[in-house]
């Protein structure tokens, strides 16, 4: 398998991968529809019906996110890396708006919000564009972390100051800092593996989405979730099955990456663990705000309902994966 893939040109390899991904997504969509139709013919009590309905909605949202991400990466690949960076910058803008729309703000936050959307976000992606790896990894967690509360304090509004600034800082970290690490993978330079970093992006997205899909499908019929007040679909058993599926996909894709099969398996597991647990954290934030989907309260604001639902796992997985790769290869 690996020797066959290496015999193809980079363009042929990516084309083959996209054919496989779109085929698997089509198959998963058909399976989801058939399972939904089957459940409609079963008599179940009200609580079980509620749980199954929520799981069905989660699975449908996950499939939609997989389709969206696959299409985004296909457009980014055909248009080039700089277009991919712009695309992810736009995605960051919209998901940050979704996040902020669920966090009440005051007049004293307006300057901080302007700073976040029109200074921090473009500067972060400009650093990615120009290849400033050392600076882009510390710009937000160091400089922006200090700048945001300073700007808020100068507005002379101490009411719930810590809570307001913590929400904004968390939104910037997830929606801008985390997501910017996806196109940042294109900046990495490996000895004897030049010009193929787009495969790392593909690798990251595919293993995380595979893990999430398998986890949610395996959770159907299982009882006693780990944190029922936060997620009805997170069980240790289904989580383990998702990790296994994501790890195996990563090992199979080793021939397209700078990793050997065992390191590829390890890197896939790192991405899957970070992504799935990050997804649970984002669900907890939604429950705290009293919503089940990010787009539910912000559709009129963002124009892209539920976009953060589609990329939240990737936002948490990307920086962990990026720095794990850098550390492993000492880049």
Rosetta blueprint (number, residue, H / E / L):
1 X L
2 X H
3 X H
4 X H
5 X H
6 X H
7 X H
8 X L
9 X L
10 X H
11 X H
12 X H
13 X H
14 X H
15 X H
16 X H
17 X H
18 X H
19 X H
20 X H
21 X H
22 X H
23 X H
24 X H
25 X H
26 X H
27 X H
28 X H
29 X H
30 X H
31 X H
32 X H
33 X H
34 X H
35 X H
36 X H
37 X H
38 X H
39 X H
40 X L
41 X L
42 X L
43 X L
44 X L
45 X L
46 X H
47 X H
48 X H
49 X H
50 X H
51 X H
52 X H
53 X H
54 X H
55 X H
56 X H
57 X H
58 X H
59 X H
60 X H
61 X H
62 X H
63 X H
64 X H
65 X H
66 X H
67 X H
68 X H
69 X H
70 X H
71 X H
72 X H
73 X H
74 X H
75 X H
76 X H
77 X H
78 X H
79 X H
80 X L
81 X H
82 X H
83 X H
84 X H
85 X H
86 X H
87 X H
88 X H
89 X H
90 X H
91 X H
92 X H
93 X H
94 X H
95 X H
96 X H
97 X H
98 X H
99 X H
100 X H
101 X H
102 X L
103 X L
104 X L
105 X L
106 X L
107 X H
108 X H
109 X H
110 X H
111 X H
112 X H
113 X H
114 X H
115 X H
116 X H
117 X H
118 X H
119 X H
120 X H
121 X H
122 X H
123 X H
124 X H
125 X H
126 X H
127 X H
128 X H
129 X H
130 X L
131 X L
132 X L
133 X H
134 X H
135 X H
136 X H
137 X H
138 X H
139 X H
140 X H
141 X H
142 X H
143 X H
144 X H
145 X H
146 X H
147 X H
148 X H
149 X H
150 X H
151 X H
152 X H
153 X H
154 X L
155 X L
156 X L
157 X L
158 X L
159 X L
160 X L
161 X H
162 X H
163 X H
164 X H
165 X H
166 X H
167 X H
168 X H
169 X H
170 X H
171 X H
172 X H
173 X H
174 X H
175 X H
176 X H
177 X H
178 X H
179 X H
180 X H
181 X H
182 X H
183 X H
184 X H
185 X H
186 X H
187 X H
188 X L
189 X L
190 X E
191 X L
192 X L
193 X E
194 X L
195 X L
196 X L
197 X L
198 X H
199 X H
200 X H
201 X H
202 X H
203 X H
204 X H
205 X H
206 X H
207 X H
208 X H
209 X H
210 X H
211 X H
212 X H
213 X H
214 X H
215 X H
216 X H
217 X H
218 X H
219 X L
220 X L
221 X L
222 X L
223 X L
224 X L
225 X L
226 X L
227 X L
228 X L
229 X L
230 X L
231 X L
232 X L
233 X L
234 X L
235 X L
236 X H
237 X H
238 X H
239 X H
240 X H
241 X H
242 X H
243 X H
244 X H
245 X H
246 X H
247 X H
248 X H
249 X H
250 X H
251 X H
252 X H
253 X L
254 X H
255 X H
256 X H
257 X L
258 X L
259 X L
260 X L
261 X H
262 X H
263 X H
264 X H
265 X H
266 X H
267 X H
268 X H
269 X H
270 X H
271 X H
272 X H
273 X H
274 X H
275 X H
276 X H
277 X H
278 X H
279 X H
280 X H
281 X H
282 X H
283 X H
284 X H
285 X H
286 X H
287 X H
288 X H
289 X H
290 X L
291 X L
292 X L
293 X L
294 X H
295 X H
296 X H
297 X L
298 X L
299 X H
300 X H
301 X H
302 X H
303 X L
304 X L
305 X L
306 X L
307 X H
308 X H
309 X H
310 X H
311 X H
312 X H
313 X H
314 X H
315 X H
316 X H
317 X H
318 X H
319 X H
320 X H
321 X H
322 X H
323 X H
324 X H
325 X H
326 X H
327 X H
328 X H
329 X H
330 X L
331 X L
